[in-house]
Structures are given as structure tokens and as C-alpha cells.
């Protein structure tokens, strides 16, 4: 695997990450790039936890989703 980035890799990263950074900048306008990355990481981890909690064993709908 090559360690170099292509123009296409950079363009794709900008498409994926720009909206996320824009949201962080709207919610926390004074956040530095490093702080924005940390905030984004925490938000994504929490979203993944919630997603995992909502998964149902063996395809049954969870009680949370029925309500």
C-alpha cells in the first residue's frame, strides 16, 4: 500500500469532513482545529455507542424503537 495521497483522496476527504467541521465551527466557533477534532471524535464515539445500543439481537425490534 502506498503512503502517498492522491488528489482524489484529498477531494474525497474534503467532501466527507467539511460538513462535520462546519457543524463543529457553528456550535463552537472559538474551537481550534485540534479541539474541533477532539469534539468530533467524542461525538462520533457517542453516536456509535447509541447505534450499537439500538441494535437488536436476532433482528427483533428493540423496545426503544417501538415507542
N, C-alpha and C positions, 0 to 999 in steps of 0.2 A: 504494500500500500504506500502510495506517495504521500510525503508530508507537505507538499506544496498545494496551495489553494488555487482554484481556477476562478475566472471571472464569474462563471455560472454559480460556483459555490458561494461566492460573496453576494451575488444578486439574490440567491435563494435565502441566505441568512438574513439579509436586509428585509425581504418580504415577510419572513416569519417573525422576526424580532422587533421590527419598527413599531407595529401596533402595540405590542406589550410595553415597550419603553415609553411610548406616547401616553399610555394609560398611567404608568408609574409617575411620569412627569406631571400629569394633570392632578393626580391625587397627592403627590409630594413634590411640589415644584422646586424646593430647595435641595433635593437629594442629589448627591454626587453620582457619578457613573457607578462607582463601587457600591454605594448604598442602594442604588437602583437595582443592581444585580442581586444584592442580598435580599432586598424586598421581593423581587421576582422569584427568587429561589424559595423563599418561605411560602409565598402564595401558591406556587406550583406544587410544593410538597403537601400543603394542606388540601389542595384540590385533589391530588392523587389519593390521599387518605380518605376523603369523603367519597370518592369514586369507588374505592375498594370496599368501604363500609356498606355502600348501596348494592354491591354485587350480591346476588342471591345464590345459595348453594343449589346445584342441580336445576337451575333455570326457573325456580319458583320466584314469584314476585314478592319482594320484601314488604313488610307491614308499612314501612315509611312511604313506599311508592303507592300503596293502595289508598292512602288518606288524601 
